[in-house]
Amino acid sequence: MALVGGIPTALSRLRDQGVWLLGLDADGDRSVWDLDLGDVPVALVVGAEGSGLSRLVRQRCDAAVAIPMRGPLDSLNAATAAAIACFEVARRRQGAGPVEG
């Protein structure tokens, strides 16, 4: 976890170092379950409560990924989404394979 001033600049520096930038977004183009995470360095980018990722931050991410939701909920709070995404990265790196749905 890192707190930085100037998130777009920090993301550009991470990309320059070969880090794959994943923005967590309820309207993401892909599911976090469907990513091939392998052993690539990954940064999970979490937006603000309510407003989510800013336009500029989302543009700097390599992919905008969503956590699939079932039932009446349409989104999670930022801390919960981050915890689920971190767990999925760790689970995949331990060789558990994809989630079957």
N, C-alpha and C positions, 0 to 999 in steps of 0.2 A: 504494500500500500504506500502510496506517495501523495502528499499534498504539494501542489506546485502553484506558483503564480504564473499565469500565462499558459493555460492548458494547450492551446493550439501550437505554441512553440515547443512545448515539452513533447507533444505527440510527433511533431516533425523530427525532433531529435531521436525519439525512440525508433521511428521508421528508418532513419538513417543508420541505425545500429542493427537493423534486421528484425525488429519486433513487429509482430502482426497485431494490428490495432482492431479490437472488437468493441464496438459501441453497443451497449445494452439499450434496446429501444422496443417498446411494446408493439410498434409498427414496423419492426425490422423485416428485412427481405428474406431472412433465413432463420431457421430454428437453431438454438444453441445445441440441441440434441443431434443435429445433422452435420456438425462441423467435424472436419478431419483435423484434430488438434496436434496429433503426433508429438514430436519433441521440439516444435517450433516455439521460440519465445513469444509469449502472448501478453498483451496488456488489455485488461478489461476496463473499459471507460464507462463510468456510471454518471448519468445526468442528475440534475437537481430534482428534488421531490416536486411533483406536479408538472413542471415545464420540461423535464427530461433533458436530452442533449441539445445544446445550442446548434444552430445551423452550421456554423463554422467548425465546431468540434465534430459533428456528424460527417461533414465532408472530409475531414482528415482521417477518419477511420477507414480501414480496409473493408469492413463489413459491418452492417447494422444487424444485430441478431436479437431475436425475441425468445422469451421463455414461453412455451406453449401453455395456454390457459384453458381450463375447462370450467364449465359452470358460469355463474353470473358475474364473477370477477373479471374485469378487463385489464387490470394492471396490479403490480406489486409495489410496495414501497422500495426505495432505492437500496436500503440495507438488505432486505430480503432477496431482491433480485441479484445483488452482488454476491451474497452468500451462496445462492443456488448456482450461479455461473462459476464461481470459484470451485465449488464442489464438483461440478461437471468436468472442469479442466483436470482437477486432481484425479477423479475417477477414471477418466480416459487415459491418463498417463500411467495409471496402474494396470492397464491392460484389460479393463472390464468390458470394453467394446461398446457399441452403440446401444441406446435405449430402444427397446421394442415397444411400439405403441399400438 
